[in-house]
Amino acid sequence: MPDRQPHDASPFHAGEQQVQERLGVRDIEDWARKVVRPTLPEQHRAFYEALPFLVAAARDAEGRPWPTLLVGEEGFVSSPDARTLSIAARLVPGDALQGSLAAGADLGILGIELATRRRNRVNGRVAEDGAGDLVFAVDQAFGNCPQYIREREWYRVEGVPAGTPLRGMRLTPSQRAWVSNADTFFIASGHRGDGDSPAYGMDASHRGGDPGFVQVASETRLVFPDYAGNNHYNTIGNLVLDPRVGLLFVDFETGSLLQLTGRATIDWDSDAVARIPGARRLVAVDIEEIVELPAAVPLRWDASAESVRSLRLVEKTRESADVTSFVFEARDGGPLHTFRAGQHLPIELHVPGVEEPVRRTYSLSGAPSDGRYRISVKREPLGLASRHLHDQVGVGTILDARKPAGDFLLPCSKCPVVLVSAGVGVTPLASMLHDLAARNSGRPVWFVHGVRDGAHHPLADEIRALAGRNPNIRVHAAYSRPGPQDRPGTHYDSAGRVDGALLERLVGDLDAHFMLCGPTAFMAQVQTDLEERGVCPERIHTETFGPKG
């Protein structure tokens, strides 16, 4: 098959470029030229061959877009070469696209692995649709970020017959409930202009959010938010030039499909957009036709998908010369998973120029009772994630996080506790101090922190304020190299490093539990010092970390 993509061709059509220009991200083209390819890389070919289903987007005989699922037996997708996918699947009777996947038809495919949140998009045309496999010819292929994908494990069922297809023009009460409770849907859109460009064709894309993110405005109208993505604006760019759109909702417990087609309207910046946390735009879809396919596919997925939550940054505060705090709420304003003092928050960042999400884990530094997540991050000069957080992430940014986790926890409810940290190791211990202060149990608590100087002392005022309200809490700051502006007794309590001798002098009674957090060398030395002074290892609890790039 001849290569129709000139090496200097833009990967974007006029609609996508128009949106990028409007939103000030036209420089994405330089990056996109590197990642949008006319062929499937070997890893993407293997990815498609391992999938149990594909999301497909095409047009019916009237030119209306519809998305659907293509499902087959294990290994039903093969890639004989880098420009071709061979798909051994046929649409179920009653599917809105039945009879539309003929040779020459535009076809967009989304490969998505819900369990790992990997996905890849490929656009092209049907090359052959004979008695055998559906043969798909690639025009463009590119990876997608895993934002807003809910993790689900799949399994296959046998012997469950498909139900009778239902058609209509208005959502029934059960369909309205289905859409209202959805956390995932797929969207079909497309554009074909004059001439022949690989940027033309159909797109199949994923949209996700917390249940309820799709609003059922009426039995013929849906509204959903458009969140920050990869700045390609494939779907929005299509809709600017052709407002026809299709949506697909999957009932993951029954394998049923709900297909909708209609026309989209984009709300760029009204007050309604501002009322939805994290929304960049709103898209309203006026429904023209509905197809419901009960038990259409022989796959089922886990009903629950709570392992990943979308968060919105609501506060960003500089705590010291190199540490900044980031406070997050749930994107939808709902309650967050609770956490225990000392636990950490796994997050994902989408860094420009990095194709895969950057995953990092940061200790939670706020009070467990706040109902929000706070992390306090040191900017590492060569750190990919920390530099991105400090330099690029601003209030309003949406990112994904998993549930707080970790077993660096306070070991008892009444025993004396010594919280010992160095540098940014203060973060989980600050959370513990908040928790101890809130409980007001009267137990003896020491908070001992070592840092270079006052300019590099994060959360100093916050820690001292907690101690000032609780007479059972004592705070000691040790500066290894006090600056000229640092005053003894006000900014710090001793010059030098934190070690066993200092802790013995401060605490006296070493029959306490010691919670240690800091760089590896610091941790090893303090633990050795304490054990040499008779503290049993069972009373020494550590949370070791290195620089988080």
C-alpha positions in Angstrom: 0.0 0.0 0.0 1.6 3.4 -0.9 2.6 5.7 1.9 0.3 8.7 1.6 1.9 10.7 4.4 4.6 13.2 3.3 7.4 13.6 5.8 6.7 17.3 6.2 2.9 16.9 6.5 1.2 18.2 9.7 -0.3 15.4 11.8 -3.3 17.8 12.5 -6.1 18.9 10.2 -7.5 22.5 10.1 -10.0 22.0 13.0 -7.4 20.6 15.4 -5.0 23.5 14.4 -7.8 26.0 14.9 -8.4 24.8 18.5 -4.7 24.6 19.3 -4.3 28.2 18.1 -7.3 29.4 20.1 -5.9 27.8 23.3 -2.3 28.8 22.8 -0.8 25.3 22.3 0.3 25.3 18.6 3.8 24.4 19.7 2.5 20.9 20.4 3.0 20.2 16.7 6.8 19.9 17.0 6.3 17.2 19.6 3.4 15.5 17.8 5.6 15.1 14.6 7.8 12.8 16.7 5.1 10.6 18.2 2.3 10.5 15.6 3.5 7.9 13.1 2.3 6.4 9.8 3.1 2.9 11.1 2.6 0.9 14.3 5.8 0.4 16.3 6.5 -3.2 17.3 5.4 -2.7 20.9 2.0 -1.3 19.7 1.5 -4.2 17.3 2.1 -6.6 20.2 -0.3 -4.5 22.4 -3.1 -4.8 19.9 -2.6 -8.5 19.4 -3.0 -9.1 23.1 -6.3 -7.2 23.6 -9.7 -8.8 24.2 -11.6 -6.0 22.5 -11.2 -2.8 20.4 -13.2 0.4 20.4 -14.1 1.3 16.8 -15.5 4.5 15.3 -17.1 4.8 11.9 -20.1 6.3 10.1 -23.4 4.8 9.1 -24.9 5.1 5.6 -26.2 8.6 6.6 -22.8 9.8 7.6 -23.5 9.8 11.3 -20.7 8.7 13.7 -21.1 5.8 16.0 -18.7 4.0 18.3 -18.9 0.3 19.0 -16.8 -2.6 20.4 -15.1 -5.2 18.2 -14.7 -8.5 20.2 -13.4 -11.9 19.2 -11.8 -15.0 20.4 -8.4 -14.8 22.1 -5.9 -13.5 19.6 -8.6 -12.1 17.3 -6.3 -9.2 16.3 -3.1 -9.7 14.4 -0.6 -7.4 12.7 1.0 -8.9 9.7 3.0 -5.7 9.1 3.5 -2.3 10.6 0.7 -0.8 8.4 -2.0 -3.4 9.0 -4.3 -4.8 11.6 -6.3 -7.9 10.8 -9.4 -8.2 13.0 -11.4 -11.4 13.2 -14.6 -9.9 14.6 -18.0 -9.1 13.3 -20.6 -6.7 14.7 -23.5 -8.1 16.7 -27.0 -8.0 15.0 -28.6 -4.6 15.5 -25.3 -2.7 16.0 -25.7 0.9 14.6 -22.7 0.3 12.4 -23.8 -3.1 10.9 -23.1 -3.0 7.2 -21.0 0.2 7.4 -17.5 -1.3 7.7 -17.0 -1.8 3.9 -13.7 -1.4 2.1 -12.7 2.2 1.9 -14.6 3.3 5.0 -12.9 5.6 7.4 -12.3 3.8 10.7 -10.8 4.9 14.0 -9.6 2.4 16.5 -8.8 2.7 20.2 -6.9 0.0 21.8 -7.3 0.2 25.6 -6.3 -2.1 28.4 -8.4 -1.1 31.3 -6.5 -3.1 33.9 -3.2 -1.4 33.2 -4.7 1.9 31.8 -2.6 1.6 28.7 -4.1 2.9 25.4 -3.2 3.5 21.8 -5.1 5.2 19.0 -4.9 4.3 15.3 -6.8 5.9 12.5 -7.1 4.7 8.9 -9.4 2.9 6.6 -11.0 -0.5 6.0 -8.8 -2.1 3.3 -10.8 -5.3 2.9 -14.1 -6.6 4.3 -14.6 -9.9 2.7 -15.7 -13.2 4.1 -12.7 -13.3 6.4 -11.1 -10.8 8.7 -11.7 -7.1 8.7 -8.4 -5.7 7.3 -7.5 -2.2 8.6 -4.9 0.0 6.9 -3.0 2.5 9.2 -2.8 6.2 8.5 -1.8 7.5 11.9 -0.9 5.8 15.2 0.0 7.4 18.5 -0.1 6.6 22.2 -2.5 8.3 24.6 -2.0 9.3 28.2 -3.9 7.1 30.8 -5.7 10.0 32.4 -9.2 9.3 33.7 -9.1 5.6 32.8 -10.7 3.5 35.5 -8.9 0.2 36.2 -10.9 -2.9 35.5 -10.0 -6.5 35.1 -11.9 -8.4 32.5 -13.2 -12.0 32.1 -15.0 -13.9 29.4 -18.4 -15.5 29.7 -19.8 -18.3 27.6 -23.3 -19.2 26.5 -25.0 -15.9 27.3 -27.2 -14.9 24.3 -27.4 -11.4 23.2 -30.7 -9.6 23.9 -33.1 -8.0 21.4 -31.7 -4.7 20.1 -33.7 -1.6 21.1 -33.9 1.6 19.0 -35.3 5.0 20.0 -34.8 8.7 19.9 -35.2 9.5 23.6 -33.5 8.0 26.6 -35.6 5.7 28.7 -35.6 6.0 32.5 -33.2 3.0 32.7 -30.9 4.5 30.1 -30.8 7.8 31.9 -29.8 6.0 35.0 -27.1 4.1 33.1 -25.6 7.3 31.7 -25.9 9.2 35.0 -23.9 6.5 36.9 -21.3 6.0 34.2 -17.6 6.7 34.9 -16.5 5.9 31.3 -17.7 6.3 27.8 -16.2 6.3 24.3 -16.7 9.0 21.7 -16.6 8.9 17.9 -15.9 11.9 15.8 -14.3 12.7 12.4 -13.5 15.0 9.6 -12.6 14.5 6.0 -11.7 17.5 4.0 -10.6 18.0 0.4 -7.8 15.9 -0.9 -6.2 13.1 0.9 -4.4 13.6 4.2 -3.6 11.1 7.0 -5.0 13.7 9.4 -8.5 13.1 8.0 -10.7 10.2 9.1 -12.4 8.9 12.2 -11.3 9.1 15.8 -12.3 6.8 18.6 -11.5 8.2 22.0 -12.1 7.6 25.7 -13.6 9.9 28.3 -13.7 9.1 32.0 -14.5 10.7 35.3 -16.2 10.1 38.6 -19.7 8.7 38.4 -22.1 11.5 37.5 -19.6 13.4 35.3 -22.0 13.0 32.4 -25.1 15.1 33.1 -28.4 14.0 31.6 -30.0 17.4 31.0 -33.0 15.8 29.4 -34.1 12.6 27.6 -32.5 14.0 24.4 -29.6 16.0 25.7 -26.3 15.1 27.5 -23.6 17.4 28.8 -20.1 16.4 29.8 -16.9 18.2 30.8 -13.8 18.3 28.6 -10.7 18.1 30.8 -7.1 18.8 30.2 -5.4 16.2 27.9 -2.5 15.9 25.5 -3.3 19.2 23.7 -3.9 17.4 20.4 -7.6 18.2 20.5 -8.5 15.5 18.0 -12.1 15.2 19.2 -12.7 18.9 19.8 -11.0 19.7 16.5 -13.3 17.3 14.6 -16.4 18.8 16.3 -15.4 22.3 15.3 -15.6 21.3 11.6 -18.2 18.6 11.9 -20.5 18.6 15.0 -21.8 15.1 14.4 -20.8 12.8 17.2 -21.4 9.4 18.6 -21.1 8.1 22.2 -20.9 4.5 23.6 -21.6 3.5 27.1 -20.7 0.0 28.3 -22.4 -1.8 31.1 -19.3 -3.6 32.4 -21.3 -6.0 34.5 -23.6 -7.3 31.8 -21.7 -6.7 28.5 -24.5 -4.5 27.2 -23.8 -1.5 24.9 -25.7 1.8 24.6 -24.9 3.7 21.4 -25.9 7.3 20.8 -25.5 9.6 17.9 -26.3 13.3 17.6 -24.8 16.8 17.3 -22.4 18.5 19.6 -22.2 22.0 20.8 -19.0 23.3 22.6 -19.3 25.7 25.5 -15.8 27.3 25.7 -16.0 29.6 28.7 -19.4 30.2 30.2 -20.2 30.4 33.9 -21.4 26.8 33.6 -17.8 25.7 32.7 -16.4 27.4 35.8 -18.9 25.6 38.1 -17.5 22.1 37.2 -14.1 21.6 38.9 -11.3 21.0 36.4 -13.4 21.4 33.3 -11.8 23.3 30.4 -15.0 23.2 28.3 -18.4 21.6 28.2 -19.7 19.6 25.4 -23.5 19.2 24.9 -24.8 16.4 22.7 -28.4 16.6 21.3 -29.3 13.0 20.7 -30.8 12.0 17.3 -30.9 8.2 17.7 -30.2 5.6 20.3 -29.4 1.9 20.0 -29.3 -0.4 23.0 -27.7 -3.8 22.7 -28.3 -6.0 25.7 -25.6 -8.6 26.5 -23.9 -7.7 23.2 -20.4 -8.8 24.0 -19.1 -12.0 25.8 -16.8 -9.9 28.1 -17.4 -8.7 31.7 -15.4 -6.3 33.8 -15.1 -5.7 37.5 -18.0 -3.5 38.7 -15.8 -1.5 41.0 -13.1 0.9 39.7 -12.0 2.9 42.6 -8.2 2.4 42.5 -7.5 5.7 40.7 -9.0 9.1 41.6 -8.7 12.3 39.7 -7.5 15.2 41.8 -7.6 19.0 41.3 -4.8 21.2 42.7 -6.4 23.9 44.9 -3.4 25.4 46.7 0.3 25.7 45.9 2.5 27.2 48.7 6.2 27.7 48.9 7.5 26.3 52.2 11.2 26.9 51.9 13.9 27.6 49.3 13.4 24.2 47.7 10.2 22.7 49.1 6.6 23.6 47.9 3.3 22.2 49.2 0.5 21.1 46.9 -3.0 20.7 48.2 -5.5 18.6 46.3 -9.2 18.0 46.4 -11.3 15.5 44.5 -11.9 16.8 40.9 -15.7 16.4 41.4 -15.7 17.9 44.8 -16.6 14.6 46.5 -15.0 13.0 49.5 -11.5 11.5 49.2 -10.3 8.2 50.5 -9.2 8.7 54.1 -5.6 8.2 55.1 -3.5 7.6 58.2 -0.7 9.9 59.3 2.6 8.7 57.8 1.1 7.3 54.6 2.0 8.4 51.1 0.1 9.4 47.9 1.0 7.7 44.6 0.4 10.3 41.7 0.9 10.4 37.9 2.2 13.4 36.1 2.0 14.0 32.3 5.3 15.8 31.5 5.6 17.4 28.1 8.1 15.4 26.0 7.6 12.2 27.9 5.3 9.7 26.3 4.5 7.6 29.3 3.1 9.0 32.6 5.6 9.8 35.2 4.7 8.0 38.5 6.0 9.2 41.8 5.0 8.6 45.5 5.1 11.5 48.0 4.4 11.4 51.7 1.2 13.2 52.8 2.2 16.1 55.0 -1.3 17.4 56.1 -3.7 16.5 58.8 -5.7 13.3 58.1 -8.8 15.1 59.3 -8.6 17.9 56.6 -10.5 16.0 54.0 -7.8 17.0 51.5 -4.4 15.7 50.4 -1.3 17.7 50.9 2.2 16.7 49.7 5.3 18.8 50.3 7.9 18.2 47.5 11.5 19.2 47.3 12.7 20.4 44.0 15.6 18.2 42.8 17.8 20.0 40.3 17.7 17.0 38.0 14.4 15.6 39.0 11.9 15.2 36.2 8.8 15.0 38.4 9.7 17.5 41.1 10.8 20.2 38.5 7.6 19.7 36.6 5.6 20.1 39.8 7.4 23.2 40.9 7.7 24.9 37.6 4.7 23.8 35.5 1.8 22.6 37.7 -0.5 25.4 38.8 -3.8 25.7 40.7 -6.5 24.0 38.7 -4.3 21.3 37.3 -5.9 17.8 37.2 -3.9 14.7 37.9 -4.6 11.1 38.8 -3.7 9.5 42.1 -4.2 6.1 43.7 -5.4 5.5 47.2 -3.0 6.6 50.0 -0.9 3.7 51.2 2.0 2.7 53.4 2.7 1.2 56.8 4.9 3.9 58.4 2.3 4.5 61.1 2.3 5.5 64.7 2.6 2.1 66.6 0.7 2.8 69.8 -2.0 5.1 71.3 -0.5 6.2 74.6 3.3 5.6 74.6 5.8 8.5 74.3 6.7 9.3 70.7 9.8 10.9 69.2 9.5 12.1 65.6 12.9 12.5 64.1 13.5 13.8 60.6 16.1 15.5 58.3 15.4 17.7 55.3 12.2 17.0 53.4 11.8 13.8 55.6 9.8 16.1 57.8 6.7 15.5 55.6 5.1 12.3 57.0 6.1 13.4 60.5 4.3 16.7 60.1 1.2 14.7 59.3 1.8 12.6 62.4 2.2 15.7 64.5 -1.1 17.1 63.2 -2.8 13.8 64.1 -1.2 13.7 67.6 -2.2 17.3 68.3 -5.8 16.7 67.2 -6.1 13.7 69.5 -4.9 15.8 72.5 -4.2 12.6 74.5 -1.5 14.3 76.6 1.1 11.7 75.7 4.7 13.0 75.6 5.8 13.9 72.0 9.1 15.2 70.8 9.6 16.6 67.3 13.2 16.8 66.3 14.2 18.1 62.9 17.6 18.6 61.3 18.1 20.9 58.3 20.8 23.1 56.8 19.5 26.6 57.7 16.3 28.6 58.0 16.0 29.2 54.3 15.7 25.4 53.9 13.4 24.7 56.8 10.0 23.7 55.5 6.8 23.9 57.6 8.7 25.5 60.5 6.0 27.9 61.6 3.3 25.3 61.2 5.2 22.8 63.5 5.9 25.4 66.2 2.3 26.6 66.1 1.1 23.0 66.8 3.5 22.7 69.7 2.4 26.0 71.1 -1.1 24.8 71.4 -0.2 21.5 73.0 2.0 21.6 76.1 2.8 17.9 75.8 4.6 18.5 72.4 8.2 19.7 72.4 10.0 20.9 69.2 13.7 21.0 68.6 15.3 22.3 65.3 19.0 21.6 64.6 20.7 23.7 61.9 23.9 22.2 60.5 25.0 25.5 58.9 22.9 28.4 60.3 22.7 31.4 58.1 23.4 35.0 59.3 19.7 35.7 59.5 19.0 32.6 61.7 18.7 33.5 65.4 19.3 30.8 68.1 16.3 30.2 70.2 14.0 31.8 67.6 14.7 30.0 64.4 16.7 27.0 65.7 17.6 25.4 69.0 21.0 23.9 68.3 23.8 24.1 65.8 24.9 20.8 64.3 23.3 17.6 63.1 20.7 15.3 64.7 22.3 12.2 66.2 21.8 9.8 69.1 23.6 12.1 71.6 21.3 14.9 70.9 18.2 12.7 71.2 19.4 11.2 74.4 20.0 14.7 75.9 16.6 16.0 74.7 14.4 13.0 75.5 16.2 11.6 78.5 13.9 8.6 78.9 14.6 6.5 75.8 11.8 4.2 76.5 9.8 5.7 73.7 8.9 4.9 70.1 11.2 6.6 67.6 9.8 7.5 64.1 12.7 8.3 61.8 12.4 9.7 58.2 15.2 11.2 56.1 18.0 10.3 53.7 19.6 6.9 53.9 22.8 7.9 55.6 21.0 9.9 58.2 18.6 7.1 58.9 21.4 4.5 59.3 23.5 6.7 61.7 20.6 7.7 63.9 19.3 4.1 64.2 22.8 2.9 65.1 23.2 5.6 67.7 19.9 4.7 69.3 20.6 1.0 69.4 24.0 1.7 71.0 22.2 3.7 73.7 20.0 0.7 74.5 16.9 1.4 72.4 15.5 -1.9 71.2 15.1 -2.2 67.4 11.4 -2.9 67.8 10.9 0.7 69.0 12.7 2.3 66.0 10.5 2.7 62.9 11.9 4.1 59.7 10.7 5.5 56.4 13.7 5.8 54.1 13.7 7.7 50.8 16.1 9.1 48.3 15.8 12.0 45.9 12.5 11.7 44.0 13.3 12.7 40.5 
